[in-house]
Structure formats: structure tokens, C-alpha cells
Amino acid sequence: MSFLSNAEMVIKALNDYLIESRAGEKPVINQVPLGDLINDLNLSSYVKTGGLSGGQLSDFLRKYLAATTRLHHPSYLAHQVAVPHYTGALGSLIDGFTNNPMAIYEMGPAATCIEYFIINWLLEKIGWSPSPVNLQFENQEKNFGGGVLTHGGSLANLTAMIAARNKIAPETWKKGNPGDLALLSPSGCHYSIERTAGILGIGLESIYYVDVDEKGAIIPDKILRVYKKVKNEGKRAVALIANACSTAVGIYDPLQEIGDFCEAHNVWLHVDGAHGASALLSEKYKHLLRGVEKADSITWDAHKLMRVPTVCAALLFRDHRDIDTAFEQEASYLFHDKEQPGFDFVHRTVECTKAGLGLRFFMVLASLGEKGLAEYVERQFELTIEAYEYIRTLPGFSCAVKPQSNILCFRIDGSDNLQLKIRDKLIAEGSFYISTTSFNGTRYLRLAIMNPETNLETIKSLMQKVREYRQEIDENI
């Protein structure tokens, strides 16, 4: 069969999958044992004989889709992964087929220009100066923003800390870590921050945790105490990391006050806005990031609250020079002065080969428009508050905090183990897919309300299931 025939078959199967998922006709999650799934998909046979086309492709796709987690299902409430808009998926298809590794302009002019445009659009949303078009070498010393799209927020956080370390210890590239570096962070930071400390050789013992309030947000007045401890122990603060918003419960740190502290003490401020920076799209909710313009860098994932397929994360800098000087290697076949009509991103990334992530991003943005994306963010935030107000009125239920985003943590009276058992039963049945988290030493059931098809009736049905399972578990004890 031709490419077109196979492609039409795939698109038809995905369209049916979308319709089924939105209607809730199939389980949201289908956990199949690994060995059984390998056999059912007939992987070894296809590898030996080939021929994955026509009827065989149709059969494989049917089995594959049956074993996926249906993010388009209204009962998908587990993780901070976008329910992708179909135009973004088409962007992924186009990028996969053209296969332009666009980190250097000559290998992907169209993809590069879109990424450059998207970076500037995001910079302006933060309140930073965009990079000029037709950037030339004589402009390099001017102060304007810059950034890059990376394969995920964890890589973006790592790259930001590489840039921050280079600013405070530029000798690192030639001499190695000086051994006196530290990071400041709230205890509720994403685990990628601890990974970054290990990868960079700073070490977990050199992360100094700043004081937080009962919601897990940084207390600005308490930062100085920890900063003095860093100084007294003979160390230098590479950066202070703030959350916008926290992964566990979706609470925003007070960026204005934190930014004032960092500015006064010349400390790099990195905002991990992987999930919550999309509030900047909304006039109603952008106040949650008041003061974000004071940051030196920010991570902002499009594959969370911007409906872009995974993975697509933006790493943005107030001053482009901080990222343009972060990596100090030589590769003469790539890094050299040359006459060209575009811009190379390769010197801004850990990656040498990089997918055209901007295309999937742009196609969603161009389909929904700024207003459409803002309305989506507002709907999810408002539904989460509505769900919170409903749950807290139910006998035997409680919530961790009043949500500031689309993340909601709740529990039913009982032990931590009971919460885990309830989640296990929900997943085994496939009717709802939720996650859990530990917050302030207590286990909560956790919702990330990502799906535009989810509504309050979905939440009410979930609460009924939780009550039923709680009673069933109690009766079996």
C-alpha cells in the first residue's frame, strides 16, 4: 500500500479513537501485563518479517490503541500531560516526516523561524524584550531576551542551571566545579531540580531548602536566613528556584517578593513555571505570576496547559547573553561565523539534534488563537475551584489546600493506605485515572484537570466511586 493509503488508515483509526474517548465508551486506562502485551502486539514477528502495512498495520494499530491511556477521556485526571489538540498532532506528523534537525538553520529553516517566532511570543507574555529578527553578530552584546524549545521541562531546568552556574563560575567548563556551589529551593520543587544538582556535580547536600508556609509556598522573609547560612558555610548560591506552580498541589510562590530579594543580593532567580506559567495567557489569572519579569530564567511547558503534544518545553531568559554563553565547547563544523539568513539554536541546548518542536506548538496556537488558549486555561482553573467547593462540602472528605491552578488534592477519612487502595481499585476498573501525592506528611488523592471534556458531573461521579470503594474496603477488613 502507498503512504497515502496507510496514512488515511491511521487517521481514520485515530479519529475513531478520539470519538470513543470523548464519549467515555472505553476504559480511560487499560493496564496489561508487559509480557502479554509484547506477545499480543506480535513485536518479534514484525521485526523478523517486516510488512507492517495494510491489514497488518490496521491490526497492529487496533491492538496498540486498545492498550493506551486515553487522555481524551473525560475521566483522565491523573497527570499534568496535555490532552493534545489534533492540530498539534498534525504538526508532530509533519515534523516527523520532514525530519529537519533544526538546531542549525540550514538544516531546517522553516522549523527554525517558527521556533524563533514562538520564543519571542513567549518572551513578550512574560514582559521581556523579544529578540530582533535578522539577528546579526554585531547585535550580540545588546540586552534582549532569548530562549530555546527543549524536549521537556526537566531538560529546560537543567539547561537553566548550566547557564546560572556559568554566570557565577565561568571557569567550570575548563577546570570543573569549584566545589563551593549551592542551590536554594523550596522542598516542594520538582524532582528534576535534585537531578540537576547531581548531574552538575553540585550534589544533593548542597541544596538549601528555604522555608515554606502551610501551603508549600516560599516565605520571602525567611529566605535571608537560609542565604546567610549558605554564605557562612563558604558557599555561593548558583540560583534560587521558585515554583509557578508547585507540582504536588499547584500553589504559586510569591515571585514579586522573591524577585526583590534576588535582585538585592545578586542571586539568579529561576522560575519553574513548567505547569503554571500558562496562567500568563489569561488576564484573569496572570496575577498569580506577578513579578515574574524579575526572574533571570523560566521554564514553561507547552505540553501541559497549552494542549501541545509531548514533549515541548520553552526555556526563556531575560538576557539572551546568559544562554548564548552557557556552553563553551568548540565544534568548528557548526560553530563559526558564516553568512546566513537565519539563526542557529545549537549553541543554546544540550541537544545537538533537535526536533522542530515549534511547529506542533504553533499549529495549536494558530488553531485556537491566543483567546482560545486563554479561555481553555480559565475553564480548567475555574472547574477546579468548582470541584474544590463541591468536595469540601461532602461528609468525610477534605482538601489539602484551596487550589490556585487546575491541580486539586483531596482525601476521604481514613489512613494513607486507604487512599492508595482506592486509587488502585479505580485504575483496575479503568473508570477513572487519578494520581496521589504526599503533602505535609499526609497522602492525598490528586486530580490534574487537563481535559476540556471533563466537567463537574465527572467529578461528582468520581466522588461517588470513592465513597463506594471506601465502604467496600471497610467491609473487607
Helices and strands as residue ranges (DSSP letters): H 3-23, H 34-40, H 43-49, H 54-66, H 86-98, G 105-107, H 109-126, G 137-139, E 146-150, H 153-168, H 172-175, E 181-186, H 191-199, G 204-206, E 207-210, G 220-222, H 223-232, E 236-243, H 255-265, E 269-272, G 276-281, G 286-289, G 292-294, E 297-301, H 302-305, E 313-317, H 320-324, G 346-348, H 357-391, E 397-399, E 407-412, H 416-429, E 435-439, E 442-448, H 456-476
